[in-house]
Amino acid sequence: MKDMVSQFKGELLKQSGKDIEEELQLYVGVEETLRNDFNRVDLEAMFSVIDGIAGGLTPKELGYLATFFVRRARDPSLFTPPPPEIQNSARRLLGKFQEFVKRVCWVKPEMLNEIMSTYVNFFPTVKRAIGGGYSESLSYKGTNYVLDPNWQLFTTNYDNVLEVFFRGGAAQLSPNISLNTGFDYDRRSQSHILNRLDS
């Protein structure tokens, strides 16, 4: 994700038009601030900030600690949302970012067979090793595979391959297999939050 900050900026630098200068200025400003304050920057951090700007978030929406520090800075202008033109630049950047991520990171549809071949063998192997009560049979290319659709998986980073397997492959083969990420979309914060029913 760190290399992608430069890669995305490189794509912005190749573009032209009346709005690109404003977008590039915002992107570079966020990158410099994050690099100076956190000594590192990745694409997820960049677009967490840009998403907040696009949504017009202020320190109050970020919580008590952010509000406390802004009050201590004695700068009341920090409580006003970013100007509309900056929010619009951030929205355009978000659109370009989403397109970029789909193009660069997303699993290509033609990879579904390879993903299915890997995971229909992997999950039954795990099931045989650890056992478990409930089983769901999954038939793929004429072979039946047994797995437990109630397994809880944890990845340290977003895993699109697993999502493609569960939403695009296994779910199509068995109505009892689905993907529950444990998160729900929260409109107020415009982010995904832990689903309290799963915790």
Rosetta blueprint (number, residue, H / E / L):
1 M L
2 K H
3 D H
4 M H
5 V H
6 S H
7 Q H
8 F H
9 K H
10 G H
11 E H
12 L H
13 L H
14 K H
15 Q L
16 S L
17 G L
18 K L
19 D L
20 I H
21 E H
22 E H
23 E H
24 L H
25 Q H
26 L H
27 Y H
28 V H
29 G H
30 V H
31 E H
32 E H
33 T H
34 L H
35 R H
36 N H
37 D H
38 F H
39 N L
40 R L
41 V L
42 D L
43 L H
44 E H
45 A H
46 M H
47 F H
48 S H
49 V H
50 I H
51 D H
52 G H
53 I H
54 A H
55 G L
56 G L
57 L L
58 T L
59 P H
60 K H
61 E H
62 L H
63 G L
64 Y H
65 L H
66 A H
67 T H
68 F H
69 F H
70 V H
71 R H
72 R H
73 A H
74 R L
75 D L
76 P H
77 S H
78 L H
79 F H
80 T L
81 P L
82 P L
83 P L
84 P H
85 E H
86 I H
87 Q H
88 N H
89 S H
90 A H
91 R H
92 R H
93 L H
94 L H
95 G H
96 K H
97 F H
98 Q H
99 E H
100 F H
101 V H
102 K H
103 R H
104 V H
105 C L
106 W L
107 V L
108 K L
109 P H
110 E H
111 M H
112 L H
113 N H
114 E H
115 I H
116 M H
117 S H
118 T H
119 Y H
120 V H
121 N H
122 F H
123 F H
124 P H
125 T H
126 V H
127 K H
128 R H
129 A H
130 I H
131 G L
132 G L
133 G L
134 Y L
135 S L
136 E E
137 S E
138 L E
139 S E
140 Y E
141 K L
142 G L
143 T E
144 N E
145 Y E
146 V E
147 L E
148 D L
149 P L
150 N L
151 W L
152 Q L
153 L L
154 F L
155 T L
156 T L
157 N L
158 Y L
159 D L
160 N H
161 V H
162 L H
163 E H
164 V H
165 F H
166 F H
167 R H
168 G H
169 G H
170 A H
171 A H
172 Q H
173 L H
174 S L
175 P L
176 N L
177 I L
178 S L
179 L L
180 N L
181 T L
182 G L
183 F E
184 D E
185 Y E
186 D E
187 R L
188 R L
189 S L
190 Q L
191 S E
192 H E
193 I E
194 L E
195 N L
196 R H
197 L H
198 D H
199 S L
